[in-house]
Amino acid sequence: MTQTNSPTAARPVGRKRWTATDLGLIAVFAALVAASAIVPGIPVGALGVPITLVTLTGMLSGLVLGAGRGFAAVGLYVLLGLAGLPIFSGGRSGLGILATPSAGYIIAFPLAAAATGFLAALVIAKTARFRSLLLFAATMVSSIIIIHGLGILGMMVNGKLDFTKAFIADLPYYPGDILKNVLAVVVAVALHKAFPDVLVRRVK
C-alpha cells in the first residue's frame, strides 16, 4: 500500500526549477541593483571606495529571492557591468574595475546575496518567531564575513594596504551597512507578508 501522507508534504520547500516568473524576478532585481548603483556614492576610507545603495538592494535580492535567484540577480548586475554597461558606482564599467580597490566588494555582492538568501530561506521555512531579528542577523553575517571580508582583501591586493590599514579603511562602511540591512529586512518582511510563496513554495 502506498503511503500518501508524507511528513514532508506540509513543509515549505525550496524551489527546484525556475519558471518564467523566477526569471522575470531575477531580471527585475538585477535592474533594481543597477538603478541603486546610479545614485551617487560617498567616497570614504583611505582609497575613496564609495558607499553606495548596492549593499541594500543586493541584500534585499537575497532576502526576497533566496540563494539561487538572489545570486543570479546580483550576479547578472555584476556581469553586465563587467561587460561594459556603466552601472557600477560613478558610472564605471568594464573588467578594469577588477584592478581597483573596489573589486573585492563587487565580487562579494552576489556571494553575499546567495548567503543571505540561504539563511533567509531557513528562517522563513522554520520559524515565525523573531523573524525580523533573525533575518537581520543573516544580513549582518553575510555583510561582515563576505562583503567586508572580500572588501578588505581587495584593498590589500589592489590598494597595496596591509591588513591593519585595510581593516581601518573598511570600518566607515559599517554604520551605513547596518542601516541598509535594517531597511532591507523591513522591506523583505513586508514583501513576504504580501507574497508568502515568493521565497519558498508550500507543497499542498
C-alpha positions in Angstrom: 0.0 0.0 0.0 1.4 3.4 -1.0 1.9 5.9 1.8 0.2 9.2 0.8 0.7 11.4 3.8 4.4 12.1 3.7 5.6 14.1 6.7 7.4 16.5 4.3 4.3 17.3 2.4 3.2 20.2 4.6 6.7 21.8 4.9 7.9 24.7 2.8 10.5 23.5 0.4 12.9 25.4 -1.8 12.2 26.0 -5.5 13.9 23.3 -7.6 13.1 24.6 -11.1 13.0 28.2 -12.3 9.8 29.3 -14.0 9.3 32.3 -16.3 8.2 34.2 -13.2 11.5 33.4 -11.5 13.5 34.6 -14.5 11.4 37.8 -14.5 12.1 38.4 -10.8 15.8 37.9 -11.5 15.7 40.5 -14.2 13.7 42.9 -12.1 16.0 42.7 -9.1 19.1 42.9 -11.4 17.7 46.2 -12.7 16.9 47.3 -9.2 20.5 46.8 -8.1 21.7 48.6 -11.2 19.4 51.5 -10.6 20.6 51.7 -7.0 24.2 52.0 -8.2 23.3 55.1 -10.3 22.7 57.0 -7.1 26.0 58.9 -6.4 28.2 57.2 -3.9 30.0 58.8 -1.0 33.8 58.2 -1.2 35.2 57.2 2.2 38.3 55.4 3.5 41.9 55.7 2.6 41.3 54.7 -1.0 38.0 56.5 -1.6 35.9 53.4 -2.2 32.3 54.8 -2.2 29.4 54.0 0.0 26.5 53.0 -2.3 23.0 51.6 -2.1 24.1 48.3 -3.8 24.5 46.7 -0.5 20.9 47.4 0.3 19.5 46.1 -2.9 21.9 43.2 -3.1 20.8 42.0 0.4 17.2 42.6 -0.5 17.6 40.4 -3.5 18.8 37.6 -1.3 16.2 38.1 1.4 13.3 38.1 -1.2 14.5 35.7 -3.8 16.6 33.2 -1.9 20.1 31.9 -2.6 20.0 30.8 -6.2 17.8 33.6 -7.7 19.4 36.2 -5.4 22.9 35.2 -6.7 21.6 35.2 -10.3 20.1 38.7 -10.0 23.1 40.3 -8.4 25.5 38.2 -10.5 23.7 39.4 -13.6 24.2 43.0 -12.5 27.9 42.4 -12.0 28.3 40.6 -15.3 26.6 43.4 -17.2 28.9 45.9 -15.5 32.0 43.9 -16.3 30.7 43.6 -19.9 30.8 47.4 -20.3 27.4 48.8 -19.1 28.1 51.9 -16.9 26.2 50.5 -13.9 28.9 50.4 -11.2 29.2 53.3 -8.8 30.2 56.5 -10.5 29.2 55.2 -13.9 32.2 52.9 -14.0 32.2 49.7 -16.1 34.5 47.1 -17.7 36.9 44.5 -16.5 39.3 47.2 -15.3 37.1 47.5 -12.2 38.7 44.3 -11.0 42.0 46.1 -10.7 40.6 48.8 -8.4 40.3 48.7 -4.6 36.5 48.3 -5.1 37.0 44.9 -6.7 36.6 42.9 -3.5 33.2 44.5 -2.7 31.9 44.0 -6.3 32.9 40.3 -6.3 31.3 39.9 -2.9 27.9 41.3 -3.7 26.4 38.2 -5.5 28.1 35.8 -3.0 26.6 37.8 -0.1 23.1 37.8 -1.8 23.4 34.0 -2.1 24.4 33.5 1.6 21.7 35.9 2.8 19.1 34.1 0.6 20.2 30.7 2.0 19.9 31.9 5.6 16.6 33.7 4.9 15.0 30.6 3.4 15.9 28.7 6.6 14.4 31.4 8.8 11.2 31.7 6.7 10.7 27.9 6.5 11.4 27.1 10.1 10.1 29.9 12.3 7.8 32.9 12.5 9.2 34.0 15.9 11.8 36.7 16.0 11.7 36.6 12.2 12.9 40.2 11.6 15.7 39.8 14.1 16.9 36.6 12.5 16.8 38.0 9.0 18.8 41.0 10.2 21.3 38.6 11.7 21.5 36.8 8.4 22.3 40.1 6.6 24.9 41.1 9.1 26.7 37.7 9.0 26.8 37.9 5.2 27.9 41.6 5.3 30.7 41.1 7.8 32.1 37.8 6.5 31.7 38.2 2.8 31.3 41.8 1.8 33.7 43.3 4.4 36.0 40.3 4.2 36.4 40.4 0.5 36.4 44.2 0.5 39.4 44.3 2.9 41.1 41.7 0.7 40.5 43.8 -2.4 42.1 46.9 -0.7 45.0 44.8 0.3 45.6 43.3 -3.1 44.7 46.3 -5.4 45.2 49.1 -3.0 48.5 47.8 -1.6 47.4 48.2 2.0 48.4 45.9 4.8 45.7 44.2 6.8 45.5 46.7 9.6 45.2 49.7 7.2 42.7 47.9 5.0 40.6 47.0 8.1 40.6 50.6 9.3 39.7 51.8 5.8 36.7 49.4 5.8 35.3 50.5 9.2 33.5 53.6 7.9 31.1 51.3 5.9 29.7 49.6 9.0 27.2 52.2 10.2 25.7 52.6 6.7 25.6 48.9 6.2 23.7 48.4 9.5 21.1 50.9 8.5 20.8 49.5 4.9 20.4 46.0 6.3 17.6 47.1 8.7 15.8 48.7 5.7 16.3 45.6 3.6 14.8 43.5 6.3 11.8 45.8 6.7 11.1 45.8 3.0 11.7 42.0 2.7 9.3 41.2 5.6 6.6 43.3 4.1 7.1 41.5 0.7 7.0 38.1 2.4 3.7 39.0 4.1 2.2 40.2 0.8 3.6 37.3 -1.3 4.3 34.4 1.1 5.4 32.0 -1.6 8.0 34.3 -3.2 10.9 32.7 -1.3 9.6 29.2 -0.5 6.9 27.1 -2.2 4.5 25.2 0.1 3.6 21.7 -1.1 -0.1 21.1 -0.8 
